[in-house]
C-alpha cells in the first residue's frame, strides 16, 4: 500500500475542457452539458402558446429529452419548470 495518495482516481485527458483559439473544446463543440445560469421563468400560458421549435430549444438547453409530439413536450416542460404554489 502506498502513502495515502490518490493513486486510484481516474485521470482525465490532459486537454479535457480546454478550448482552442476558435473556442472549440477538445471533446467537441457540444460534447458536454453545462447547466444554464438562469431557471426558465415562463408562465403556464406562455408554455401553452410556445411553438414547438422553442420548446425543443428550451429542453435541449437543459439537457432534457426532446421526444414526442408538441403536446407531450409542452406537458413535460411545464412539469419540469413550473412549480405549484
C-alpha atoms as a printed R data frame, in Angstrom:
   type eleno elety resid chain resno       x      y       z
1  ATOM     1    CA   UNK     A     1   0.000  0.000   0.000
2  ATOM     2    CA   UNK     A     2   1.312  3.433  -0.862
3  ATOM     3    CA   UNK     A     3   1.472  6.549   1.284
4  ATOM     4    CA   UNK     A     4  -2.219  7.594   1.214
5  ATOM     5    CA   UNK     A     5  -2.122  9.376  -2.125
6  ATOM     6    CA   UNK     A     6  -4.867  9.427  -4.710
7  ATOM     7    CA   UNK     A     7  -3.489  6.716  -6.960
8  ATOM     8    CA   UNK     A     8  -6.902  5.177  -7.653
9  ATOM     9    CA   UNK     A     9  -8.634  8.222  -9.147
10 ATOM    10    CA   UNK     A    10  -9.481  8.267 -12.834
11 ATOM    11    CA   UNK     A    11  -7.289 10.566 -14.870
12 ATOM    12    CA   UNK     A    12  -8.869 12.875 -17.414
13 ATOM    13    CA   UNK     A    13  -7.155 13.598 -20.720
14 ATOM    14    CA   UNK     A    14  -4.709 16.497 -20.482
15 ATOM    15    CA   UNK     A    15  -6.747 18.547 -22.969
16 ATOM    16    CA   UNK     A    16 -10.125 17.863 -21.262
17 ATOM    17    CA   UNK     A    17 -12.219 21.040 -21.189
18 ATOM    18    CA   UNK     A    18  -9.525 23.145 -22.861
19 ATOM    19    CA   UNK     A    19 -10.722 25.212 -25.781
20 ATOM    20    CA   UNK     A    20  -8.690 26.059 -28.841
21 ATOM    21    CA   UNK     A    21  -8.291 29.509 -30.425
22 ATOM    22    CA   UNK     A    22 -11.749 29.193 -32.026
23 ATOM    23    CA   UNK     A    23 -13.481 28.356 -28.740
24 ATOM    24    CA   UNK     A    24 -13.937 24.695 -29.700
25 ATOM    25    CA   UNK     A    25 -13.498 22.292 -26.822
26 ATOM    26    CA   UNK     A    26 -11.288 19.264 -27.130
27 ATOM    27    CA   UNK     A    27 -14.299 16.981 -26.669
28 ATOM    28    CA   UNK     A    28 -16.327 18.726 -29.420
29 ATOM    29    CA   UNK     A    29 -18.373 21.912 -29.676
30 ATOM    30    CA   UNK     A    30 -21.356 20.309 -27.914
31 ATOM    31    CA   UNK     A    31 -19.697 17.316 -26.326
32 ATOM    32    CA   UNK     A    32 -20.563 18.236 -22.749
33 ATOM    33    CA   UNK     A    33 -23.503 19.558 -20.767
34 ATOM    34    CA   UNK     A    34 -23.306 22.812 -18.855
35 ATOM    35    CA   UNK     A    35 -26.295 23.852 -16.750
36 ATOM    36    CA   UNK     A    36 -27.665 27.219 -17.863
37 ATOM    37    CA   UNK     A    37 -27.268 30.002 -15.334
38 ATOM    38    CA   UNK     A    38 -30.929 31.057 -15.243
39 ATOM    39    CA   UNK     A    39 -34.002 28.981 -14.475
40 ATOM    40    CA   UNK     A    40 -36.718 29.483 -17.128
41 ATOM    41    CA   UNK     A    41 -39.440 31.824 -15.913
42 ATOM    42    CA   UNK     A    42 -42.296 31.215 -18.304
43 ATOM    43    CA   UNK     A    43 -45.915 31.165 -17.177
44 ATOM    44    CA   UNK     A    44 -48.333 28.321 -17.878
45 ATOM    45    CA   UNK     A    45 -49.958 30.466 -20.582
46 ATOM    46    CA   UNK     A    46 -46.561 31.071 -22.222
47 ATOM    47    CA   UNK     A    47 -45.813 27.325 -22.287
48 ATOM    48    CA   UNK     A    48 -49.257 26.621 -23.754
49 ATOM    49    CA   UNK     A    49 -48.618 29.113 -26.587
50 ATOM    50    CA   UNK     A    50 -44.921 28.283 -27.096
51 ATOM    51    CA   UNK     A    51 -44.068 26.996 -30.594
52 ATOM    52    CA   UNK     A    52 -42.517 23.530 -30.861
53 ATOM    53    CA   UNK     A    53 -39.116 24.824 -32.014
54 ATOM    54    CA   UNK     A    54 -38.840 26.962 -28.877
55 ATOM    55    CA   UNK     A    55 -39.811 24.035 -26.647
56 ATOM    56    CA   UNK     A    56 -37.133 21.936 -28.383
57 ATOM    57    CA   UNK     A    57 -34.505 24.614 -27.746
58 ATOM    58    CA   UNK     A    58 -35.524 25.007 -24.104
59 ATOM    59    CA   UNK     A    59 -35.491 21.283 -23.376
60 ATOM    60    CA   UNK     A    60 -32.186 20.791 -25.203
61 ATOM    61    CA   UNK     A    61 -30.612 23.703 -23.324
62 ATOM    62    CA   UNK     A    62 -31.385 21.984 -20.008
63 ATOM    63    CA   UNK     A    63 -30.321 18.532 -21.196
64 ATOM    64    CA   UNK     A    64 -33.875 17.170 -21.139
65 ATOM    65    CA   UNK     A    65 -35.462 14.762 -23.649
66 ATOM    66    CA   UNK     A    66 -36.986 16.266 -26.785
67 ATOM    67    CA   UNK     A    67 -39.052 13.218 -27.797
68 ATOM    68    CA   UNK     A    68 -42.777 13.129 -28.509
69 ATOM    69    CA   UNK     A    69 -45.241 15.444 -30.146
70 ATOM    70    CA   UNK     A    70 -45.618 19.122 -29.303
71 ATOM    71    CA   UNK     A    71 -48.262 18.449 -26.637
72 ATOM    72    CA   UNK     A    72 -46.043 15.890 -24.870
73 ATOM    73    CA   UNK     A    73 -43.081 18.299 -24.979
74 ATOM    74    CA   UNK     A    74 -45.249 21.117 -23.635
75 ATOM    75    CA   UNK     A    75 -46.562 18.919 -20.797
76 ATOM    76    CA   UNK     A    76 -43.030 17.756 -19.950
77 ATOM    77    CA   UNK     A    77 -41.656 21.324 -19.919
78 ATOM    78    CA   UNK     A    78 -44.473 22.539 -17.672
79 ATOM    79    CA   UNK     A    79 -43.915 19.592 -15.312
80 ATOM    80    CA   UNK     A    80 -40.184 20.260 -15.199
81 ATOM    81    CA   UNK     A    81 -40.193 24.041 -14.878
82 ATOM    82    CA   UNK     A    82 -43.499 25.165 -13.329
83 ATOM    83    CA   UNK     A    83 -43.712 24.971  -9.572
84 ATOM    84    CA   UNK     A    84 -47.031 24.754  -7.784
85 ATOM    85    CA   UNK     A    85 -47.521 27.437  -5.164
